[in-house]
Amino acid sequence: MQQIGDYQAKLTHDSLPLTLHLDRAHLNRTWPHVGKTADYLIEYLTADHTEPYRDESVSSAQYIANELLENAIKYATGTRICASSGVLDHQWIMLVSHQADPGHRDNLQKFLDQLNDNTAEEVMMERILSNAQAPESSGSGLGLLTVMADHQARLGWRMYVDPDLGESIDTMARISIGKSRNGSDPSNHNENVL
């Protein structure tokens, strides 16, 4: 097992777990519903809380949830994707798990190694230029880079072999939401997001 970045083993007890079962033969039917699933995860969590969440935080959480679910569907080798979302200490946290082939795991590892040596903004510019030169390429990581650079999300990964499912990847994202207890805005920070 390997953990990289801001990965936390447990979510809050007040989280919403969902399991998506994919029909690989009809994936085009699943794809349009990813955004609705992401929206549901966020709306469910914000509906019960008395503390008002900033619209910007909710929008960021919806974008991030959508991105993590899209990546899981895009790269999953199995038919099951597990997603959990929760709020803990003024942070929204999302965890998405899926099976992956070793090639995807290796590509993700290379991407993360690049992020260890550069900022998300630097890697994003390099990937944008690379995509402009080779528009047919895929797997650029621009979605994850946008999550980190534009939404100040902290990301973490766990790569492991599940005894029943085989090679698996968990991706965790967290962002600050609402106001902190001292009244300051916790999203105003410039620390490394990985």
ZAMARGU-4260 file (C-alpha; in steps of 0.2 Angstrom, whole numbers, plus 5000, padded with zeros to 4 digits):
<rodrens>
0) 5000/5000/5000 | 5006/5017/4996 | 4999/5034/5002 | 5003/5050/4993 | 4998/5068/4997
5) 4985/5073/5009 | 4976/5056/5012 | 4967/5052/5028 | 4961/5034/5031 | 4944/5039/5038
10) 4930/5050/5034 | 4918/5058/5046 | 4904/5047/5053 | 4892/5060/5046 | 4896/5055/5028
15) 4886/5049/5013 | 4893/5033/5005 | 4887/5029/4987 | 4892/5014/4976 | 4890/5016/4958
20) 4889/5000/4947 | 4894/5003/4929 | 4888/4994/4914 | 4904/4996/4903 | 4895/4991/4887
25) 4883/5006/4890 | 4895/5018/4898 | 4888/5032/4887 | 4872/5031/4897 | 4881/5033/4913
30) 4892/5048/4908 | 4878/5061/4908 | 4873/5057/4926 | 4890/5060/4934 | 4886/5078/4936
35) 4869/5074/4944 | 4878/5062/4956 | 4891/5075/4961 | 4877/5088/4964 | 4867/5075/4974
40) 4882/5072/4985 | 4885/5090/4989 | 4866/5095/4991 | 4863/5081/5003 | 4877/5087/5014
45) 4873/5105/5014 | 4854/5103/5016 | 4855/5097/5034 | 4869/5109/5041 | 4863/5125/5049
50) 4879/5134/5046 | 4878/5144/5029 | 4890/5138/5016 | 4897/5150/5004 | 4890/5148/4987
55) 4908/5148/4981 | 4912/5133/4992 | 4897/5123/4986 | 4902/5126/4968 | 4920/5121/4971
60) 4914/5105/4980 | 4902/5101/4965 | 4916/5103/4953 | 4928/5093/4963 | 4915/5079/4965
65) 4911/5079/4947 | 4930/5078/4942 | 4934/5064/4954 | 4919/5054/4948 | 4923/5057/4930
70) 4941/5051/4933 | 4935/5035/4942 | 4923/5031/4928 | 4936/5035/4915 | 4950/5024/4922
75) 4941/5011/4932 | 4944/4993/4926 | 4930/4986/4936 | 4911/4990/4937 | 4911/4997/4954
80) 4915/5014/4960 | 4913/5019/4978 | 4911/5037/4983 | 4909/5045/5000 | 4907/5063/5005
85) 4907/5072/5022 | 4909/5088/5031 | 4922/5088/5046 | 4929/5104/5055 | 4924/5116/5041
90) 4931/5105/5028 | 4922/5096/5014 | 4930/5079/5011 | 4927/5067/4997 | 4934/5049/4994
95) 4932/5040/4978 | 4938/5022/4975 | 4940/5011/4960 | 4949/4997/4952 | 4963/5001/4941
100) 4976/4993/4929 | 4994/4994/4933 | 4997/5005/4918 | 4985/5018/4925 | 4993/5017/4942
105) 5010/5020/4934 | 5004/5035/4925 | 4996/5042/4940 | 5013/5039/4950 | 5022/5049/4936
110) 5010/5063/4937 | 5011/5064/4956 | 5030/5064/4955 | 5030/5079/4943 | 5018/5088/4956
115) 5031/5084/4970 | 5044/5094/4960 | 5033/5108/4954 | 5017/5118/4958 | 5000/5114/4951
120) 5001/5130/4941 | 5018/5125/4933 | 5012/5108/4929 | 4996/5115/4922 | 5005/5127/4910
125) 5016/5113/4904 | 5001/5101/4901 | 4992/5114/4892 | 5007/5118/4880 | 5009/5099/4878
130) 4991/5096/4874 | 4991/5111/4861 | 5006/5102/4852 | 4997/5085/4853 | 4978/5088/4854
135) 4975/5069/4852 | 4983/5064/4868 | 4973/5060/4883 | 4976/5058/4902 | 4983/5076/4904
140) 4978/5078/4922 | 4971/5095/4918 | 4955/5091/4928 | 4965/5087/4944 | 4977/5102/4941
145) 4961/5113/4940 | 4955/5106/4956 | 4971/5110/4965 | 4975/5127/4957 | 4958/5135/4955
150) 4948/5127/4969 | 4963/5126/4982 | 4959/5107/4985 | 4971/5096/4995 | 4972/5079/4986
155) 4979/5063/4992 | 4979/5045/4985 | 4981/5028/4991 | 4986/5014/4979 | 4984/4996/4985
160) 4979/4978/4981 | 4962/4974/4987 | 4961/4955/4990 | 4944/4953/4981 | 4946/4967/4968
165) 4964/4968/4964 | 4974/4984/4960 | 4964/4999/4967 | 4966/5017/4969 | 4957/5029/4982
170) 4957/5048/4978 | 4953/5060/4992 | 4950/5078/4990 | 4946/5091/5004 | 4942/5110/5004
175) 4939/5122/5017 | 4921/5128/5018 | 4911/5141/5027 | 4919/5152/5040 | 4932/5145/5053
180) 4928/5146/5072 | 4938/5162/5073 | 4928/5170/5059 | 4942/5170/5046 | 4940/5163/5029
185) 4949/5146/5029 | 4950/5145/5010 | 4963/5160/5010 | 4979/5150/5011 | 4993/5147/4999
190) 5001/5131/5006 | 5005/5116/4995 | 4989/5108/4990 | 4996/5090/4987
</rodrens>
